[in-house]
Amino acid sequence: MEKHDFVTIANLTREKILYMIEMAQEFEQHPNRELLKGKVVATLFFEPSTRTRLSFETAANRLGARVIGFADPKITSGTKGETLKDTISMVANYADVIVMRHYIEGAAQYAAEVTEVPIVNAGDGAHQHPSQCMLDLYSIYKTQGTLENLNIYLVGDLKYGRTVHSLIMAMRHFNPTFHFVAPKELAMPQEYKLYCKEHGIKYTEHTAFNEKVIADADILYMTRVQKERFSDLMEYERVKNVYVLNNEMLRLAKPNMKILHPLPRVNEISYDVDDNPHAYYIQQAGNGLFAREAIFCDVLGISLEEVKNDKTIIS
């Protein structure tokens, strides 16, 4: 069987994205199944995580798989000098699929090259976060009824934010208009602006963040300023609270507008926004379960047709 990894969103076609969304819809209707009964999923988190790790592990459990792995690299043989290659090769002896988060950009691609076991990228440095992107796409589709022709505002840390980098690549198939809202220190990197130009993606840049700037948004995608990505803490202190969304700023928002955030939040969304009908970030995190169930099935060769015809549904 041909090996399937889920390492980058960049190589997913329009058809594949819509296929994965349809599979996630199936899992939202019936999340508890035994499609992965007898399979072992390894979760290797070399970087801290709450939602990503727990939703991957929940997805595996709800599909009947067993889970092994670690959430703290300090307890692994890496502290003894074991290389990433050796860690991956060793774990591949025990697991049918490996979910990995790593602080080095490109680590997931490297892991995919050194093992025959499918690799799922749960985030690699400031590079990509394809499974988060898949749940973001599913959340956008659910709330807007389409992925086509949307005004998407990306706000905050656009320099280090791997979730926004992945979203740009995925949305290239759907004629979006992006609005990059960031201070100059955290502006969208040039490589992603070039990517937009190469793929005919419309974008504008803003440094102001107020109710008038965001009035035309269909999706307002907030991000936190990531302290762990800064080598200069003085720079972090200068920009950490530059953009804070509050209820007053939503008074001109379009009725269909939804606020997304990959979480965790720090100060960038006031708690008074939580009860606003535009807020969707908690539900967005919940959608991670269905998106990641779809990812597991896809990398393990279980088709959408098999999911639709599945008789192992547990009520």
Residue frames as qw, qx, qy, qz and C-alpha x, y, z in Angstrom:
[[0.000, 0.887, 0.461, 0.000, 0.00, 0.00, 0.00],
 [0.364, 0.583, -0.041, 0.725, 1.26, 3.46, -0.89],
 [0.407, -0.354, -0.497, 0.680, 2.38, 5.45, 2.15],
 [0.041, -0.800, -0.321, -0.505, 0.30, 8.49, 3.06],
 [0.389, -0.211, -0.413, 0.796, 1.71, 11.23, 5.28],
 [0.044, -0.902, -0.376, -0.206, -0.03, 14.40, 6.44],
 [0.620, -0.237, -0.100, 0.741, 2.97, 16.71, 6.68],
 [0.081, -0.208, 0.107, 0.969, 1.99, 19.82, 4.74],
 [0.430, 0.626, 0.509, -0.405, -1.18, 21.47, 3.55],
 [0.096, 0.623, -0.365, -0.685, 0.63, 22.86, 0.49],
 [0.064, 0.176, -0.865, -0.466, 0.19, 19.76, -1.66],
 [0.309, 0.405, 0.812, -0.285, -3.53, 19.24, -0.98],
 [0.026, 0.256, 0.588, 0.766, -5.72, 19.81, -4.02],
 [0.430, -0.125, 0.049, -0.893, -9.06, 21.58, -3.91],
 [0.766, -0.109, -0.498, -0.392, -10.76, 18.21, -4.35],
 [0.581, -0.028, -0.718, 0.383, -8.79, 16.66, -1.51],
 [0.032, -0.086, 0.439, -0.894, -9.67, 19.49, 0.89],
 [0.617, -0.097, -0.090, -0.776, -13.39, 19.17, 0.12],
 [0.755, -0.019, -0.650, -0.089, -13.08, 15.38, 0.44],
 [0.382, 0.012, -0.692, 0.612, -11.55, 15.75, 3.92],
 [0.296, -0.095, 0.239, -0.920, -14.27, 18.21, 4.94],
 [0.747, -0.094, -0.355, -0.554, -16.93, 15.73, 3.87],
 [0.669, -0.027, -0.713, 0.211, -15.20, 13.02, 5.88],
 [0.100, 0.070, -0.546, 0.829, -15.08, 15.30, 8.94],
 [0.545, -0.133, -0.052, -0.826, -18.83, 15.88, 8.52],
 [0.779, -0.089, -0.587, -0.200, -19.37, 12.13, 8.69],
 [0.510, -0.031, -0.677, 0.529, -17.40, 11.94, 11.92],
 [0.181, -0.154, 0.297, -0.925, -19.31, 14.84, 13.43],
 [0.725, -0.167, -0.263, -0.615, -22.51, 12.86, 12.90],
 [0.960, -0.253, -0.102, -0.060, -21.00, 9.68, 14.38],
 [0.076, 0.816, -0.546, 0.176, -17.64, 10.20, 16.14],
 [0.538, -0.407, 0.709, -0.206, -17.55, 6.87, 18.00],
 [0.863, 0.367, -0.243, -0.248, -16.53, 3.97, 15.75],
 [0.781, -0.402, 0.453, 0.153, -14.12, 1.02, 15.60],
 [0.696, 0.710, -0.105, -0.014, -12.48, 1.79, 12.28],
 [0.284, 0.707, -0.591, 0.264, -9.02, 1.77, 13.88],
 [0.847, -0.421, 0.243, -0.213, -9.55, -1.18, 16.20],
 [0.944, -0.028, 0.147, 0.294, -6.25, -3.03, 16.60],
 [0.499, 0.669, -0.072, 0.546, -4.20, -0.01, 15.47],
 [0.578, -0.559, -0.216, 0.555, -1.64, 1.82, 17.61],
 [0.242, 0.883, 0.080, 0.395, -1.18, 5.60, 17.37],
 [0.640, -0.266, -0.227, 0.685, 2.01, 7.17, 18.74],
 [0.031, 0.962, 0.151, 0.225, 1.88, 10.83, 19.79],
 [0.699, -0.114, -0.117, 0.696, 5.36, 12.39, 20.08],
 [0.005, -0.958, -0.187, -0.217, 5.19, 15.96, 21.39],
 [0.659, 0.027, -0.172, 0.732, 8.59, 17.62, 21.59],
 [0.011, -0.263, 0.048, -0.964, 6.79, 20.94, 22.21],
 [0.197, 0.228, 0.703, -0.645, 4.00, 21.76, 24.70],
 [0.329, -0.168, -0.572, -0.732, 0.41, 21.25, 23.57],
 [0.391, 0.105, 0.673, -0.619, -3.05, 20.95, 25.09],
 [0.689, 0.418, 0.167, -0.568, -5.75, 20.98, 22.39],
 [0.556, 0.520, -0.571, -0.306, -3.72, 19.41, 19.57],
 [0.116, 0.270, -0.942, 0.162, -2.42, 16.50, 21.63],
 [0.390, 0.130, 0.738, -0.535, -5.69, 15.81, 23.44],
 [0.685, 0.440, 0.052, -0.579, -7.81, 16.03, 20.29],
 [0.488, 0.442, -0.723, -0.209, -5.48, 13.67, 18.40],
 [0.011, 0.141, -0.945, 0.297, -5.52, 11.22, 21.30],
 [0.519, 0.263, 0.515, -0.629, -9.31, 11.53, 21.66],
 [0.644, 0.467, -0.307, -0.522, -9.73, 11.00, 17.92],
 [0.336, 0.326, -0.883, -0.029, -7.63, 7.83, 18.13],
 [0.178, 0.023, 0.860, -0.477, -9.56, 6.56, 21.13],
 [0.581, 0.352, 0.288, -0.675, -12.97, 7.31, 19.61],
 [0.668, 0.454, -0.442, -0.390, -11.96, 5.32, 16.53],
 [0.979, -0.168, 0.003, -0.114, -10.92, 2.32, 18.63],
 [0.653, 0.495, -0.427, 0.382, -7.12, 2.70, 18.45],
 [0.716, -0.580, -0.181, 0.343, -4.67, 2.50, 21.33],
 [0.197, 0.929, -0.136, 0.283, -2.39, 5.43, 22.09],
 [0.787, -0.329, -0.093, 0.514, 1.25, 5.48, 23.17],
 [0.404, 0.683, 0.031, 0.608, 3.73, 8.33, 23.29],
 [0.476, -0.378, -0.357, 0.709, 4.89, 11.28, 25.36],
 [0.048, 0.933, 0.295, 0.200, 3.97, 14.90, 26.04],
 [0.301, -0.912, 0.265, 0.081, 7.30, 15.85, 27.59],
 [0.755, 0.529, -0.356, 0.150, 10.56, 15.23, 25.70],
 [0.140, -0.697, 0.596, -0.373, 12.49, 15.46, 29.00],
 [0.762, -0.245, 0.537, -0.268, 11.38, 11.93, 29.83],
 [0.903, 0.425, 0.003, -0.059, 12.67, 10.45, 26.55],
 [0.834, -0.160, 0.206, 0.486, 16.04, 9.16, 25.41],
 [0.393, 0.800, 0.092, 0.444, 16.51, 12.42, 23.56],
 [0.364, -0.900, 0.201, -0.130, 17.90, 13.75, 26.82],
 [0.789, -0.370, 0.414, 0.264, 20.61, 11.09, 26.47],
 [0.073, -0.560, 0.537, 0.627, 21.54, 12.28, 23.00],
 [0.507, 0.295, 0.793, 0.164, 19.32, 10.05, 20.88],
 [0.006, 0.118, -0.402, -0.908, 18.74, 11.56, 17.44],
 [0.598, 0.272, 0.161, -0.737, 15.32, 12.30, 15.98],
 [0.598, 0.315, -0.634, -0.375, 15.95, 9.68, 13.31],
 [0.256, 0.095, -0.935, 0.228, 16.60, 7.00, 15.92],
 [0.318, 0.151, 0.591, -0.726, 13.56, 8.03, 17.97],
 [0.652, 0.325, -0.118, -0.675, 11.28, 7.86, 14.93],
 [0.536, 0.288, -0.770, -0.191, 12.77, 4.56, 13.75],
 [0.048, 0.043, -0.900, 0.432, 12.33, 3.03, 17.19],
 [0.442, 0.238, 0.448, -0.740, 8.72, 4.21, 17.65],
 [0.591, 0.323, -0.430, -0.602, 7.88, 2.97, 14.13],
 [0.248, 0.119, -0.960, 0.043, 8.43, -0.56, 15.48],
 [0.044, 0.250, 0.818, -0.517, 5.45, -0.12, 17.81],
 [0.309, 0.536, 0.332, -0.712, 2.95, 2.12, 15.99],
 [0.510, 0.488, 0.654, 0.273, 0.83, 2.20, 12.84],
 [0.226, 0.814, 0.194, 0.498, 0.90, 5.99, 12.62],
 [0.518, -0.284, -0.297, 0.750, 3.05, 8.66, 14.32],
 [0.006, -0.934, -0.256, -0.251, 1.72, 12.11, 15.26],
 [0.665, -0.156, -0.155, 0.714, 4.61, 14.49, 15.91],
 [0.005, 0.989, 0.079, 0.125, 5.00, 18.07, 17.10],
 [0.764, -0.117, -0.026, 0.633, 8.51, 19.49, 16.98],
 [0.149, -0.870, -0.067, 0.465, 10.16, 22.86, 17.50],
 [0.288, -0.381, 0.554, 0.682, 12.38, 22.55, 14.38],
 [0.594, 0.563, -0.046, -0.573, 10.95, 23.60, 11.03],
 [0.588, 0.465, -0.601, -0.278, 10.92, 20.68, 8.62],
 [0.268, -0.329, 0.865, -0.268, 11.17, 18.01, 11.34],
 [0.749, 0.221, 0.482, -0.398, 7.95, 16.30, 10.25],
 [0.708, 0.624, -0.244, -0.221, 9.10, 16.08, 6.63],
 [0.146, 0.575, -0.796, 0.119, 12.41, 14.63, 7.80],
 [0.515, -0.125, 0.762, -0.372, 10.57, 12.07, 9.95],
 [0.807, 0.415, 0.188, -0.375, 8.46, 11.08, 6.94],
 [0.556, 0.671, -0.479, -0.108, 11.62, 10.45, 4.94],
 [0.069, 0.479, -0.845, 0.230, 13.19, 8.09, 7.49],
 [0.373, 0.033, 0.858, -0.351, 10.26, 5.76, 8.17],
 [0.164, -0.178, -0.807, -0.539, 7.62, 3.77, 6.31],
 [0.105, -0.566, -0.752, 0.321, 5.04, 4.51, 9.02],
 [0.089, 0.767, 0.367, 0.518, 2.69, 7.43, 8.17],
 [0.334, -0.187, -0.340, 0.859, 3.68, 10.72, 9.81],
 [0.059, -0.848, -0.465, -0.246, 1.13, 13.36, 10.82],
 [0.340, 0.264, -0.207, 0.879, 2.57, 16.82, 11.42],
 [0.342, -0.761, -0.540, 0.112, 1.13, 18.35, 14.60],
 [0.056, -0.998, 0.040, -0.008, 3.17, 21.54, 14.13],
 [0.820, 0.007, -0.003, 0.573, 6.82, 22.12, 13.23],
 [0.372, -0.185, -0.059, 0.908, 8.33, 25.32, 14.59],
 [0.233, 0.555, 0.153, -0.784, 6.94, 28.45, 12.91],
 [0.031, -0.142, 0.775, 0.615, 6.51, 26.54, 9.66],
 [0.495, -0.158, -0.547, -0.656, 3.18, 24.69, 9.31],
 [0.335, 0.003, 0.770, -0.543, 0.33, 23.25, 11.33],
 [0.285, -0.004, -0.699, -0.656, -1.66, 21.27, 8.73],
 [0.239, -0.407, -0.880, 0.054, -4.08, 19.50, 11.08],
 [0.020, -0.533, -0.383, 0.755, -5.02, 22.85, 12.66],
 [0.175, 0.256, -0.396, -0.865, -5.52, 24.15, 9.15],
 [0.233, -0.205, -0.881, -0.358, -7.85, 21.27, 8.38],
 [0.164, -0.574, -0.731, 0.332, -10.05, 22.04, 11.37],
 [0.014, 0.466, 0.039, -0.884, -9.90, 25.76, 10.47],
 [0.201, 0.058, -0.645, -0.735, -11.14, 24.95, 6.97],
 [0.243, -0.394, -0.883, -0.072, -13.89, 22.79, 8.40],
 [0.122, -0.569, -0.504, 0.638, -14.90, 25.58, 10.81],
 [0.097, 0.336, -0.234, -0.907, -14.96, 28.14, 7.99],
 [0.238, -0.112, -0.800, -0.539, -17.04, 25.83, 5.82],
 [0.212, -0.476, -0.830, 0.198, -19.49, 25.11, 8.64],
 [0.079, -0.600, -0.371, 0.704, -20.02, 28.75, 9.53],
 [0.150, 0.477, -0.259, -0.826, -20.05, 30.26, 6.03],
 [0.780, 0.393, 0.406, -0.269, -21.53, 27.37, 4.03],
 [0.748, 0.637, -0.023, 0.186, -18.65, 27.72, 1.56],
 [0.655, -0.415, 0.136, 0.617, -14.92, 28.30, 1.25],
 [0.478, 0.470, 0.402, 0.624, -15.33, 30.48, -1.85],
 [0.132, 0.649, 0.198, 0.722, -14.74, 34.24, -2.19],
 [0.546, -0.739, -0.371, 0.137, -14.34, 35.06, 1.50],
 [0.096, 0.815, -0.278, 0.500, -12.77, 38.08, 3.20],
 [0.855, -0.339, -0.314, 0.237, -10.38, 36.59, 5.74],
 [0.041, -0.884, 0.282, -0.370, -8.61, 38.85, 8.24],
 [0.840, -0.092, -0.383, 0.372, -5.49, 37.41, 9.86],
 [0.194, -0.894, 0.088, -0.394, -4.59, 39.39, 12.99],
 [0.690, -0.690, 0.220, 0.002, -1.58, 39.48, 15.30],
 [0.429, -0.562, 0.647, 0.286, 1.50, 37.31, 15.00],
 [0.813, 0.548, 0.034, -0.196, 1.76, 36.71, 11.28],
 [0.210, 0.740, -0.639, 0.002, 5.55, 36.32, 11.36],
 [0.069, -0.316, 0.927, -0.192, 5.75, 33.21, 13.52],
 [0.666, 0.099, 0.437, -0.597, 2.14, 32.01, 13.24],
 [0.104, -0.145, 0.922, 0.344, 2.29, 28.63, 11.55],
 [0.353, 0.489, 0.766, -0.222, -1.53, 28.36, 11.53],
 [0.350, 0.795, 0.089, -0.487, -1.93, 31.44, 9.32],
 [0.020, 0.530, -0.706, -0.468, 0.86, 30.28, 7.01],
 [0.235, 0.110, 0.959, 0.113, -0.93, 26.98, 6.46],
 [0.355, 0.643, 0.565, -0.376, -4.30, 28.68, 5.95],
 [0.232, 0.708, -0.281, -0.605, -2.94, 30.87, 3.15],
 [0.005, -0.293, 0.880, 0.374, -1.70, 27.80, 1.29],
 [0.238, 0.304, 0.918, -0.091, -4.95, 25.88, 1.71],
 [0.306, 0.710, 0.415, -0.480, -7.22, 28.76, 0.69],
 [0.061, -0.419, 0.513, 0.747, -5.39, 29.34, -2.61],
 [0.100, 0.212, 0.901, 0.366, -8.00, 27.13, -4.30],
 [0.030, -0.662, -0.740, 0.111, -11.00, 29.23, -3.20],
 [0.196, 0.610, 0.239, 0.729, -10.38, 32.81, -4.35],
 [0.427, -0.713, -0.425, 0.359, -10.06, 34.46, -0.91],
 [0.196, 0.792, -0.118, 0.566, -9.15, 38.05, -0.14],
 [0.694, -0.344, -0.424, 0.469, -6.74, 38.16, 2.78],
 [0.074, -0.903, 0.090, -0.415, -6.19, 41.12, 5.07],
 [0.725, -0.025, -0.452, 0.519, -2.94, 40.90, 7.03],
 [0.290, -0.874, -0.015, -0.390, -3.27, 42.93, 10.25],
 [0.846, -0.275, -0.193, 0.415, -0.01, 43.09, 12.19],
 [0.211, -0.915, 0.210, 0.273, 2.61, 45.46, 13.60],
 [0.530, 0.725, -0.432, -0.080, 5.67, 45.72, 11.39],
 [0.198, -0.535, 0.805, -0.164, 7.67, 43.53, 13.81],
 [0.511, 0.051, 0.840, -0.176, 5.19, 40.68, 13.25],
 [0.544, 0.501, -0.186, -0.647, 4.23, 41.30, 9.62],
 [0.942, 0.230, 0.230, -0.082, 3.52, 38.44, 7.24],
 [0.536, -0.421, 0.528, 0.506, 6.91, 37.14, 5.98],
 [0.279, 0.573, -0.398, -0.660, 7.87, 38.05, 2.45],
 [0.030, -0.122, 0.952, 0.280, 7.86, 34.41, 1.32],
 [0.220, 0.466, 0.834, -0.198, 4.11, 34.13, 2.02],
 [0.289, 0.728, 0.089, -0.615, 3.35, 37.42, 0.28],
 [0.138, 0.445, -0.710, -0.527, 5.28, 36.11, -2.72],
 [0.164, 0.161, 0.973, 0.016, 3.26, 32.89, -2.46],
 [0.322, 0.644, 0.507, -0.474, 0.08, 34.96, -2.67],
 [0.267, 0.686, -0.284, -0.615, 1.31, 36.77, -5.75],
 [0.008, 0.279, -0.896, -0.347, 2.40, 33.55, -7.44],
 [0.073, 0.304, 0.950, 0.000, -1.02, 31.97, -6.86],
 [0.131, -0.427, -0.431, -0.784, -3.16, 35.02, -7.63],
 [0.397, -0.596, -0.651, 0.251, -4.30, 35.45, -4.02],
 [0.007, 0.769, 0.086, 0.633, -5.50, 38.97, -3.23],
 [0.595, -0.493, -0.450, 0.448, -4.23, 40.56, -0.04],
 [0.042, 0.835, -0.062, 0.545, -3.87, 43.91, 1.68],
 [0.580, -0.096, -0.549, 0.594, -1.82, 44.85, 4.75],
 [0.303, -0.832, -0.146, -0.441, -2.91, 46.92, 7.75],
 [0.362, 0.153, -0.634, 0.666, -1.23, 48.09, 10.92],
 [0.391, -0.204, 0.253, -0.861, -4.43, 49.61, 12.37],
 [0.260, -0.233, -0.937, -0.010, -6.88, 47.32, 14.16],
 [0.250, 0.150, 0.391, -0.873, -10.32, 48.80, 14.82],
 [0.524, 0.406, 0.672, -0.331, -14.02, 48.28, 14.07],
 [0.505, 0.730, -0.087, -0.453, -13.79, 50.02, 10.67],
 [0.095, 0.545, -0.792, -0.260, -10.81, 47.99, 9.49],
 [0.132, -0.034, 0.990, -0.029, -12.54, 44.67, 10.26],
 [0.529, 0.290, 0.293, -0.742, -16.09, 45.65, 9.21],
 [0.690, 0.399, -0.362, -0.483, -15.99, 43.63, 5.96],
 [0.037, -0.363, 0.928, -0.070, -14.62, 40.43, 7.52],
 [0.827, -0.101, -0.390, -0.392, -16.30, 37.08, 6.96],
 [0.880, -0.255, -0.304, 0.262, -13.65, 35.42, 9.11],
 [0.082, -0.877, 0.346, -0.324, -11.63, 37.25, 11.76],
 [0.917, -0.034, -0.327, 0.225, -8.72, 34.96, 12.61],
 [0.285, -0.886, 0.290, -0.221, -7.01, 36.14, 15.79],
 [0.840, 0.127, -0.418, 0.322, -3.60, 34.84, 16.91],
 [0.577, -0.798, 0.005, 0.176, -1.56, 35.25, 20.06],
 [0.269, 0.821, -0.479, 0.154, 1.90, 36.73, 20.12],
 [0.962, -0.113, -0.238, 0.073, 4.04, 33.66, 20.77],
 [0.353, -0.864, 0.357, -0.038, 6.54, 34.39, 23.51],
 [0.831, -0.250, 0.459, 0.190, 8.34, 31.11, 22.86],
 [0.730, 0.540, 0.240, 0.343, 9.31, 32.22, 19.32],
 [0.098, 0.963, -0.122, 0.219, 11.13, 35.37, 20.48],
 [0.762, 0.051, -0.309, 0.566, 14.86, 35.40, 21.16],
 [0.151, 0.237, -0.213, 0.936, 14.57, 39.04, 22.30],
 [0.197, -0.559, -0.770, 0.237, 12.11, 39.32, 25.20],
 [0.028, -0.447, -0.129, 0.884, 12.18, 43.10, 25.00],
 [0.212, 0.043, -0.580, -0.785, 10.74, 42.84, 21.51],
 [0.280, -0.385, -0.875, -0.093, 8.04, 40.50, 22.82],
 [0.154, -0.534, -0.542, 0.630, 7.09, 42.98, 25.56],
 [0.059, 0.289, -0.178, -0.939, 6.72, 45.74, 22.95],
 [0.376, 0.045, -0.585, -0.717, 4.24, 43.84, 20.79],
 [0.067, -0.134, -0.977, 0.155, 2.44, 41.37, 23.06],
 [0.132, 0.591, 0.677, -0.418, -0.67, 43.53, 23.67],
 [0.038, -0.153, 0.341, 0.927, -0.74, 45.54, 20.45],
 [0.457, -0.125, -0.495, -0.729, -4.07, 44.14, 19.22],
 [0.119, 0.142, 0.867, -0.462, -6.86, 43.24, 21.64],
 [0.286, -0.320, -0.637, -0.641, -10.36, 42.42, 20.36],
 [0.122, 0.193, 0.690, -0.687, -13.29, 43.52, 22.54],
 [0.271, 0.569, 0.772, -0.085, -17.07, 43.61, 22.14],
 [0.144, 0.798, 0.108, -0.575, -17.20, 47.27, 21.18],
 [0.044, -0.477, 0.626, 0.616, -15.06, 46.54, 18.10],
 [0.195, 0.173, 0.936, 0.239, -17.70, 44.14, 16.78],
 [0.308, 0.560, 0.450, -0.624, -20.55, 46.64, 16.43],
 [0.435, 0.603, -0.279, -0.608, -20.01, 47.03, 12.66],
 [0.245, -0.232, 0.921, 0.193, -19.40, 43.31, 12.00],
 [0.522, 0.064, -0.569, -0.632, -21.30, 41.51, 9.24],
 [0.806, -0.250, 0.178, -0.507, -24.00, 39.10, 10.55],
 [0.970, 0.145, -0.193, -0.012, -22.16, 36.06, 9.18],
 [0.284, 0.698, -0.560, 0.345, -18.74, 37.02, 10.60],
 [0.902, -0.405, -0.148, 0.024, -17.11, 34.48, 12.91],
 [0.098, -0.835, 0.515, -0.165, -14.07, 34.89, 15.13],
 [0.962, 0.032, -0.244, 0.123, -11.54, 32.06, 15.00],
 [0.152, -0.805, 0.539, -0.198, -8.43, 31.54, 17.11],
 [0.717, 0.215, -0.662, 0.033, -6.13, 28.48, 17.20],
 [0.700, -0.675, 0.065, -0.223, -5.80, 28.94, 20.99],
 [0.327, -0.638, -0.564, 0.410, -4.46, 29.29, 23.59],
 [0.101, 0.853, 0.132, 0.495, -5.32, 32.96, 23.91],
 [0.463, -0.124, -0.425, 0.768, -3.46, 35.29, 26.23],
 [0.015, 0.516, 0.339, -0.786, -4.77, 38.87, 26.06],
 [0.032, -0.079, 0.527, 0.846, -5.74, 39.24, 22.41],
 [0.370, -0.438, -0.612, -0.545, -9.46, 38.44, 22.86],
 [0.264, -0.287, 0.460, -0.798, -11.24, 40.02, 25.83],
 [0.056, 0.161, 0.965, -0.200, -13.44, 37.67, 27.83],
 [0.398, 0.442, 0.347, -0.725, -16.46, 39.87, 27.10],
 [0.425, 0.372, -0.552, -0.614, -16.30, 38.54, 23.51],
 [0.079, -0.083, 0.993, -0.033, -16.92, 34.94, 24.60],
 [0.322, 0.455, 0.752, -0.351, -20.71, 35.35, 24.74],
 [0.313, 0.545, -0.198, -0.752, -20.89, 37.33, 21.51],
 [0.854, 0.333, 0.349, -0.194, -22.66, 35.41, 18.69],
 [0.539, 0.758, -0.363, -0.055, -19.65, 36.12, 16.45],
 [0.267, -0.603, 0.744, -0.110, -17.35, 34.11, 18.75],
 [0.933, 0.176, -0.184, -0.255, -16.59, 30.65, 17.40],
 [0.254, 0.632, -0.712, 0.170, -13.15, 29.72, 18.76],
 [0.501, -0.254, 0.745, -0.359, -14.39, 27.22, 21.37],
 [0.856, 0.336, 0.279, -0.277, -16.53, 25.41, 18.79],
 [0.528, 0.721, -0.445, -0.061, -13.55, 25.62, 16.41],
 [0.115, -0.508, 0.828, -0.208, -11.42, 23.69, 18.90],
 [0.710, 0.049, 0.604, -0.359, -14.19, 21.09, 19.16],
 [0.777, 0.569, -0.076, -0.260, -14.11, 20.63, 15.39],
 [0.077, 0.670, -0.738, -0.032, -10.53, 19.44, 15.79],
 [0.598, -0.118, 0.769, -0.195, -11.80, 16.04, 16.87],
 [0.774, 0.485, 0.362, -0.184, -13.68, 15.41, 13.63],
 [0.442, 0.820, -0.346, -0.109, -10.93, 16.81, 11.40],
 [0.102, -0.597, 0.793, -0.064, -8.31, 14.64, 13.09],
 [0.730, 0.084, 0.654, -0.181, -10.46, 11.53, 12.88],
 [0.717, 0.679, 0.063, -0.144, -10.60, 12.19, 9.13],
 [0.189, 0.797, -0.574, -0.017, -6.81, 12.64, 8.99],
 [0.476, -0.345, 0.801, -0.111, -6.19, 9.33, 10.78],
 [0.786, 0.327, 0.506, -0.142, -8.45, 7.45, 8.40],
 [0.567, 0.802, -0.137, -0.126, -6.94, 9.09, 5.34],
 [0.063, 0.724, -0.687, 0.002, -3.32, 8.32, 6.21],
 [0.456, -0.196, 0.857, -0.138, -4.25, 4.75, 7.11],
 [0.090, 0.077, -0.821, -0.558, -5.97, 4.19, 3.77],
 [0.158, 0.492, 0.819, -0.250, -9.59, 4.23, 4.92],
 [0.088, 0.268, 0.461, 0.842, -11.68, 5.95, 2.25],
 [0.347, 0.005, 0.172, -0.922, -14.66, 8.28, 2.56],
 [0.689, -0.038, -0.505, -0.518, -16.81, 5.55, 1.03],
 [0.558, -0.081, -0.786, 0.253, -15.71, 3.12, 3.74],
 [0.009, -0.044, -0.511, 0.859, -16.50, 5.72, 6.41],
 [0.518, -0.005, -0.110, -0.848, -19.97, 6.27, 4.95],
 [0.788, -0.030, -0.516, -0.334, -20.61, 2.52, 4.84],
 [0.153, 0.323, -0.796, 0.489, -19.06, 1.84, 8.24],
 [0.698, -0.405, -0.492, -0.328, -21.03, -0.60, 10.40],
 [0.601, -0.119, -0.588, 0.529, -18.90, -0.17, 13.53],
 [0.142, -0.566, 0.040, -0.811, -20.67, 2.99, 14.75],
 [0.367, -0.287, -0.760, 0.453, -21.06, 3.03, 18.52],
 [0.201, -0.756, -0.361, -0.508, -24.04, 4.99, 19.82]]
